[in-house]
C-alpha cells in the first residue's frame, strides 16, 4: 500500500508569511488586485521625534499593472478630487501627483499620454513612465530635469528657430505660447494677440488670427499664440501653409538619457528627489525648494522603485496630531530605506495627499473641508491579459 506523506502545513504557512513580510517589517498585505498589494504602517521608529504616524503603501508589479498620469477633468488647469479622477478612469487605485497653482495650472513638468502639457525651467526631481514591449512592461526613470520647447520652420532668409515661452498656460504679452488639445476646446486667450492654428502631419499653418484670441484648438494639431498684434521676426514670416516642427529638449542633471524622457509616455514632476541610484540625496539646492520644505513635517506622497523593480506608492498622513504628524525628507528617506527603494521622489503633499483604492479614500487627507481637488493624479490600471 502506498503511504502518502503529510504536507508540512505549518511550515508552508510560515514560509508564506515570511514571503509576505519580505523582511521589511510591513506585516501582512491586503491583496487589492493582481499585481497590487496594500500595506498600512504605524511604526513610529521611522520618525526622528515623538508623534503618531499613519502610512499607506501600494506595492505594484510592473508586469501585471499599468501606471499612468491623468489630468483632472481631462483638461490642463482643471481640478478635481483624486477619487473622481480614479472613478472616471476605472482605476484600481490612484494617488495625487504633481504640484500645481491655485488655478489648477501644473507647476512642473507634466506629460500625459505622450503629450507634454507643462514645461519647467527649474531642475526639480521628476519621474518618467516608459511603456515597454518586454519585461518589465512599465519602467520608471528618475532624475532632475528641465525642458524647453521651440518652433522650427523655414523662411525666405533660411531656417528659423523660435523659443516657446510656455505650454498650456496663461499667455503673457510679448511671449509665445503653445496650446495643445489637452488644454481646452480653445486657447481661452483675450484679444490683441496673434494666433497660428497648426494641423495635419507634418504640422503646417492652417490659419492665422490677428488681433484676436480664443482660437479653437484642432484635435490633430496645436495653436501657437503670441501676446501682441505685431509679432517680431521671424514669427512675422510664419504664413499659411508653412510647415512647423515643435521640438522639446530635455536636460538631465544626474545622467539619465534625455532620449528616455523625450520618448516617455508620461512624466510627473515633484519637488525633492530623495533617492537616486540607490543613494540617499542630501542636497536639494538645485531644486530651489522653499526654505524649511525638507525639514518640516507635512503630509507627503512618494513614488519609488525597489531593488526588485517593483513600484511603490506611499501616502503619509499629517497635520493631525492625534492621528499622524507627517514626515520630513529625512524621515521619508528612512521609509524609502525600509522599502529598499533604489529611486524615490517626493510628489505634491499637504492637503493634496490622497490615496484611493477601489473607489474609496483609504488615508485621512488633512484639509478639514475634505479631499482637496488637484490638477493631476497617478492611476493604477489593470493590464489587459495577452492571449
N, C-alpha and C positions, 0 to 999 in steps of 0.2 A: 504494500500500500504506500502511495506517495504521501509524504508528510509535507504539508505547507508550512513555510516559515511565517511566523507572525511579523508583520511590518513594525518597525520601531516608531510607532505613532508619536510617542513623546519626543524623541529626537527630531522627527520631521517637523513637529510644531515649533520646537526650539530653533531649528535651522531657519524656518520661515520667518520667525520673529526677529532673528538676528539679521536676516536679509532685509527685512522691512526697516529695521532701525539703521542699518548700514553704517554703524559705528559713529554716527553723527549726533546721537542723543536727541533724536527728533520724535521718538515714540512711534506708535502705530499710525500709518496714514489712512485717510479716507480715500477710497478709490472712487474718483469722480466720473471717469470715463476711461476708455482705452488710451493709455499713454498719459493720463492726468491723475496725479495724486496730490492730496491736500494735507498739510500739517498745520498744527496750531501750537505755538510755543509761548510759555510764560516764564521763561528761565531768566531770573534776574542776574545771574552770573555774567550775562552778556553786557551788563551796564557797568559803568565806572563809579556810580554812586547809587544812593538809595532810590527806590521808586518801583512801582509795578510796571510790567511790560506785557504787551499783547502783540503777537506776531502771527500773521497768516502767510503761509507759503504754498506755492503751487510748483510741483516738480513735473516737467514736461519732457516726454520722449520725442525728440525732433524727427523721428522716423514715423511716428504714429499720429502726430497732430500738426497743424499749421499755426503759425503765428503771424498776424497781420496788423498793420496800423489802420485806423479808421477815423474819419473826420466826424465830428458831431454834426448831425443832420445832413451829413454828406456834402457839406459846404465849408470852405475856408471862412473863418470869422463867425462860424456858428458855435453855439454852446448847448450842451445837454448833459444830463446825468449819465454816468458810465452804464448804469442799469439800462437806460433807454437805448444807448448805442448797442449794447450787447444783445438786447432783446430784438432789435431791428435786424441784426445780422445773424440771429440764431446761434450765437456763440456759446460754447461750453462754459467759458469763463472769460473774464476781462479785468484789466486794471487801468487806472488813469495813466497817461503817458507824458507828453511834452509840456513845457512851460508855455504860458500864453498871457496876453494882455487882457485887461478888463473887458474889452470889446470882443474877445474871442480870437484875436489875431495871434497865430503861433509866434512865440518869441525866439525860437531857434530854428535849426534846420529841420525840415519835415518833408518826407517823400511818401506818397501814398499810391500804391498800385503802379509804381514805375514813374510817377509824375512828381517832379519837385514843385512843392507849393509854398515853401518858405525857405529863404536863404539865411545865412549868418556870416558876419564878418568877425565874430569872436570865436576863438578856438576852444569851444566848450566840448565836453565829453558827449559822445553820441554812439548809437548802436545802429548798424546796418543789418537788415534781414535779407539774406540771399536764398532764393529758391533753387535747389539743385536737383539734377536728374538722378543722382546717385546718393549713397549714404554719406552723411545724414541728409535727409530731404530738406531740412531747414538748417542753415548755418548763420551764426551771428559774428559780426566783426565790430570791434570796439576801438575807438581812438578819440583824439581831439581833432576836430575838423573845422575848416572854413570852406565856404563855397561861393563862387562868384559866377555871374552869368553875363553873356554878351550876345549881341545880334551881329551876324556877319552877312554881308551882301556886296555885290559888285556895283560900282558906279562908273560913270564915264572916265573918271580920273583914276580908276583902279579899285582893288579890293578895299572894303571898309569894315571896321570893327567898332561897335559902339557898346560901351558898358551899360548893363541894365542895373538900375539902382535898387530895384525891389521886385518881388514876385508876389502876386495875390495879396496886396496890401494897399493901404491908402496912398493915392497919388499925391506927390508934392510938386510944387511949382519948380520948373527948371530941371526936373528929373524924368528919367524914362522908366516906366513900369511895364511889367509883363503880367497879363491876366490869362489864366488857364480856365478850362471849362469847370474845374472844381471850385472856382471862386464863387460864381453866381451865374444867373442867366445873362447878365450884362456886367459891364465894368463898374457900375454904380458910382461913376465919377460925375463931377459938376461940369458945366460948360467951360469955355475958354481953354480947351485943350486940343491936341491933335492926336487922333487915334487911327492906327492902321489895323485892319482886320485881315488876318492871315489864315489861309486854309489850304487843304489839299496835301498831297505828298509827292514831291517835297513841298514844304510850306512856301506860299507865294502871297503877295499882297493882293487881296480881292477888292478892297475898297478903302478909301481914306475919308475920315470925318474931320473937317476943320471947324474950329471954334465950337466944339460940341463935346458931349460926354455920353455916358450910359450906352456905349456901343454893345450890341449883342455879341456874345462870345460863341463862335461856332463849336459844335461838339467835336469836330475833327481839326480844330485849329486853336489859335490864340489871338489876343489883341495886344499890340504894343501901344502904350499911351504916354504921351509927353505932356507935362504940365506947362502948357503955353501954346499960343497960336502961331508962333514963329520958331519952329524947331531949327537948331543950328545945323551946320554942315557936320557930317554927311547925311544926317537924317532928312534934310530938305531934299535930298536926291532919291529918297525911298518912294518910288512911284508904283502905280498899279501894274501888276504882272511881274514885279521884281521878286526873285527867289530870295528867301531869308533862311539862314541857319541859326537856330537858337542853341548855343553851346553853354554847358555848365562845367566848371572846373573845380574839382575837389582838391583841397590841400590838407594833408595829414601831418600831425606833429610827432607821432610816435612810430612812424614807419610802415603802417599798413598801406597796401597798394591803392592809390587813388582810383584805379580802374575798378576795384571791387565796390567802391562807393558809387561810382557812376553807373554800374550795372545792377546795383541793389534794387530789389522790388520795393522795399520800404526802408525808411530811415527815421529815427526818432532822436531828437536832441534832448540832452539832460543838462545837469549842472553839478559837476563833481564826478569825474572818472575815479573810482575808488580802487580798483584792482586792474592791472594790465599785465598780461603775460605771466601770471602767477605772482606778481609782486604788488604789495600794497603801496599805493602812492601817498606821498606826504605833502607835495607842493601843488597848490591849485591856483597859484598866481597867474598862470597862463589863461585860466578860465575867467578871470575878472569877476569873482564871486563877491557878493555883498559881505562886508566885514561882519564876522560872527556867524555867518551862514553855516560854516562847517563845524563850529564848536557848540552851537546851541542845540538843544533837544527840540525836535519837531516831529510831527507825523512824517513818515518817509515812504517812498515807493522805490523799489530797486529791481533791476533786472541783471541776471548774470548767467554764466555758463560754468559748469563744474569740470572736474578732471576726467569725467566720462563723456563729456559733450552734451550732457543734459542741461536743459534750460530751466532756470528758477525765476519765479516772480515772487516778490516779497512786499507786503504792506505792513508797516509798523504804526499802530495807533499812537496818538499823542495828544497833549494838551488836555488830558483827562486824569487829574492826579489820583482819582480813586480807581482808575482802570489801567491807564498806560501813559507813561510820561514822554514817550518818543525816544529818538536816538540822535546822537551826534554822528559825524562822519567816522570817528574812531570806533564808536560802538557798532556802526554799520559794518565796518571792516572786520570787527570781531565776529559778527554774524556771518559775513562772507567766508571767513576762515573756517567757521563751524561747518558751513555747507561745502567747503573745499572748492570755492569758486576761483577760477583762473582769470576771469574777467567779471567786472561788476561796475554798474553805473547807477548813480542816483538820478531818479527821474523827478518830475514835479511832485511836491508833497503838500504839507499843510492841510488845509481843508479839502484839497483835491484828492488826497489819498483814499482810494476806494478799491475794494476787490469784490467782484461779482462772480458767483459760482451757481450755475444752473438757475439763472434769473432770480438770484437772491443776494443781497449785500451781506457778506459774511463778517466784515470788520465793523468798527464803530467810527465813522467819519467824525471829525472834530467840530465841524460847524453846527451850531445849535439849531440853525434853520433847516438842517437836513443835508443830504448829499449835495455837494457843490456841482454845478454844471461846469464842464470842462470843454476844451477845444478838440481833443482827440484822445483816443484810447488804443490800447493793445488788446487784440482779440485772440483767444484760443479757439480754434475751429477744428471740427472733425475733418480728418483727411479721407477723401474717397478711397475705398479699397480697390486696389488694382486687380483686374481679372487674372 
